[in-house]
Amino acid sequence: MSASRIPKFLKPDDESFASERDAAPADDHVTSFVFNAHQSLNLAAQRERLPIRAYRDQILYCLENYQTLVLVGETGSGKSTQVPQFVAVV
């Protein structure tokens, strides 16, 4: 058997293994801008329009009856901001 190869560990500043994806030109038209279409409404009205609001009763029921609850939803749906407020009010 030949001598085994020793794995090479990457250092944070090592650019010799940059992937093709990293080397590809960046798309200038892509943005991380978040637009709030309801910014003219007061805060309470904005909360009512969040997607998570439609599931408030089901979420509270599950929290009362089960030890574990996993919420899955789109970014900006209100999972991390509204659910704690649902619990605090009850």
N, C-alpha and C positions, 0 to 999 in steps of 0.2 A: 504494500500500500504506500502511495506517495505521501509526502508531508502534507498535512492538512492545512488549508488556508485559514489564516487568522482573520476574523471579521474586522472590518474597518468601521470604527464608530465615527459618526459625523459630529463635527464641532459646530456651534451656532454660527460662526462666521465662514464656514466652509461652503463655497459656492460651486464646487466641482461636481456636485450631484444635483444641480438644479433641474427640475423636470421641464418638459416641453411646455407644460401649462404655465409654469412660472416665467418661462422665457417668451411666451406669446405676448404680442402687444396688447395693452389694456384697451378695453372698449370705453371710449369717452362718453358714449350715450347712456351708459349704465349709471344709475345714481342710487343712493341710499336715502334720498329725501322722503320724508313721511308727511303726507298731506292729511290734515284733519278737515274733512268736508263740513263738519258740524261746529266749527269754532265760533260761529256767531251765536250759538245757543248757550244758555247758562250751563254750569257744570252738571247739575242734576239731570237736565234734559240730555246732555251728552252721554251720561252714564246709562240712561234708559235705552239709548240707541246701540250700545255695545252688544255684540252677539251673545255674550255670556249671560246677559240679563234674561233671555228667554228660558234659560235653564236654572234659574235661581232656586225654585222650589224643589226640583229634582236633586240639585247639588246639596241643599240643606237636608233633604230626606236621607240621602246616601251618607252624609257626614254623621247623622244621628244613629243610623242603623248598621254601619259597617266600620271596621277598624281602619281600612285602607281605601283611599279614593285616588284614582289617577285621572287627571283632567288633561285632555288633549284638545288643542285648538290652535287656530292661526295666531301668528304674532299680532298683537294689538287687539285681541278679542276680549281682553279684560280678565284673563285667568289670574294673574298675579296681583292685580290691583283691586278687583271687585270682590273676589271670593273672600279674602280676609275681611272686607267690609260687610259682606253678607253675614259672616259669623259673628262679628263684633256687635251687630245690631240685634241679633237674636238673643 
